[in-house]
Amino acid sequence: MDGVGTPPAPSRAIVVDMALPPPAPGGRHGPFGAKAFKGALVACAALILGGFAMLGGGDAVASVGAAFLVLGTLGLATGGLGLLAERLIERRGSGPPDSPKTH
């Protein structure tokens, strides 16, 4: 046969089990701990400050500064909303008052 109309050979997929590490005891800072969370917040603040500093440059520099502002603001907003969501979930509780918490 010349291969016309024959189905393609099945492809093999490589599946790697990847997952985040378990949350640190005490929660509130994601799976990487408080030090990494604070470092990410500092990096977002640095992006915002650098973005403001770059806005005064030429067109290309100002557009990169605007992108830094957007990324830094998005990162800070995501982190803040994540902390707010954790606080709201903790206040609500995970079950009846007499049952132990499982998180």
C-alpha positions in Angstrom: 0.0 0.0 0.0 1.0 3.6 -0.6 -0.1 4.9 2.8 -3.0 6.9 1.5 -6.1 6.5 3.7 -4.3 4.6 6.4 -4.7 5.9 10.0 -1.7 7.5 11.6 0.4 5.5 14.0 -0.7 6.0 17.6 1.5 8.5 19.4 2.9 7.8 22.8 2.4 10.5 25.5 4.9 11.0 28.2 3.1 11.7 31.5 5.1 13.0 34.4 3.5 13.4 37.8 4.1 17.0 38.8 2.5 18.6 41.8 3.1 21.4 44.3 4.6 20.5 47.6 2.1 20.1 50.5 1.2 23.4 52.3 3.5 24.5 55.1 2.2 24.1 58.6 0.3 27.2 59.7 -0.9 27.9 56.1 -1.4 31.4 54.8 1.7 31.6 52.6 1.2 29.0 49.9 3.0 25.8 49.4 6.5 27.4 49.3 6.4 29.1 52.8 6.4 32.6 54.2 9.9 33.6 52.9 9.0 32.8 49.3 5.7 34.6 49.6 7.3 37.7 51.0 9.9 37.6 48.3 7.2 37.5 45.6 5.5 40.5 47.2 8.7 42.4 47.2 9.4 41.5 43.6 5.9 42.7 42.6 6.5 46.0 44.4 9.9 46.3 42.7 8.1 45.8 39.3 5.7 48.6 40.1 8.4 51.0 41.2 10.5 50.1 38.2 7.5 50.6 35.9 6.9 54.1 37.3 10.5 55.0 36.8 10.5 53.8 33.2 7.3 55.7 32.2 9.3 58.9 31.7 11.6 57.3 29.0 11.0 57.0 25.3 8.2 55.1 23.6 9.8 51.7 23.9 11.0 52.2 27.4 7.6 53.6 28.5 5.8 50.6 27.0 8.0 48.2 29.0 7.4 50.3 32.1 3.6 50.0 31.5 4.0 46.2 31.2 5.9 46.1 34.5 3.2 48.2 36.2 0.5 45.8 35.0 2.5 42.6 36.0 3.4 44.0 39.4 -0.2 45.1 40.1 -1.6 41.8 39.0 0.8 39.9 41.2 0.0 42.1 44.3 -3.7 41.8 43.6 -3.5 38.1 43.2 -1.5 37.7 46.5 -3.9 40.0 48.4 -7.0 38.3 47.1 -5.5 34.9 48.0 -4.8 36.0 51.6 -8.3 37.4 51.8 -9.8 34.2 50.6 -7.8 32.2 53.1 -9.0 34.4 56.0 -12.6 34.1 54.9 -12.3 30.3 54.7 -10.7 30.1 58.1 -13.4 32.2 59.7 -16.2 30.0 58.2 -14.5 26.8 59.5 -14.5 23.4 57.9 -17.2 21.6 59.9 -19.1 21.4 63.2 -17.4 23.0 66.2 -16.8 19.7 67.9 -15.0 18.1 64.9 -11.2 18.6 64.5 -10.1 20.6 61.5 -8.6 18.6 58.7 -6.5 21.1 56.9 
